[in-house]
Amino acid sequence: MKQSEFTDLPKLVQDYLNYLDVVKNKSELTVSEYALDLRTFFRYLMFSRGLAEPDTAFEQIDISGVNLDFIKTVTLNDTYAFLGYCRRNRSNDAASRARKAVAIRRFFVYLSQNLRLIDENPMQNLELPKINKTLPKYLTLEQSVDLLACVDGKFRERDYCIITLFLNCGLRLSELVGLNLTDIRSDDTMRIMGKGGKERIIYLNDACKSALNRYLNVRPRDGVKDREALFISRQMRRMNPRSVEVVVTNFLKKSGLEGQGYSAHKLRHTAATLMYQHGDVDVLLIQKILGHANLSTTEIYTHVANEQLRKATEANPLSALSPPPDATDKNRETGSDE
């Protein structure tokens, strides 16, 4: 975690982020998201209470002076008002607002239970915005093949390997950028450091092994600043999440899949869905491959298959036909006993 990114935050928030990093072992991405959400929350409080300098842009509101006395004045209604502001003024969807609510709630748990700086947690009864469950968006088998086929350019081997690992192993974006050379093992397995520092081992199939071998043959060796990193950027550093997203987006565009809601994370959904649909893989095994803590998270891919079956049945050209009138009904209409 780069502490220099959070120097504008209140001291207690900085301490909390450090706690998430070194004690809870949260990923750099998770810590950054919590920092963003808490920064926005306290800027809103300063703004809504008229404590910000006049004519100051929201993103420039100074919150470094927020202290414990100020935090003790925050109420549950303040948080609900903030979530309403995020919906109306920042167009945050339910999932984004729920993430912000979780960040706020856990911060106050840290203050009340870990540090015991506040006697009563005002966020104890904070309810999260309801998120409507939707089926995960994914590429079909044909679209996945087309995406891989269009990968080219100066970093072709690297980019092809990145997309191959996404589509075959179902990696999270943070997991992929965190891969080191030593994570690729001689027994054709790959070590993944998942959420919360949970380690798992994935077996590499032929496509992954081939893509990795081709990339490693051309991976830069001289001038590399992050020598342990598997995927190296044009600046000779470890690729960051944003640079990988750009790579994926560019090739989605080239393959004609732009503007359809696909992303690097959707390639993870694609891997799980294809394994379930075409590989006859048990959902418990998919849970282990993806690193899901709860089976309920993985079971959504079984719903994907069920939804496909329903749509396939409805696509039958005979699906709109109605049965003929029952013979008894016909006889009843004509008065016949035959």
Summary of the structure (lengths in Angstrom):
residues: 338
radius of gyration: 26.0
end to end distance: 85.6
largest distance: 95.1
contacts: 901
relative contact order: 0.08
helix: 56%
strand: 4%
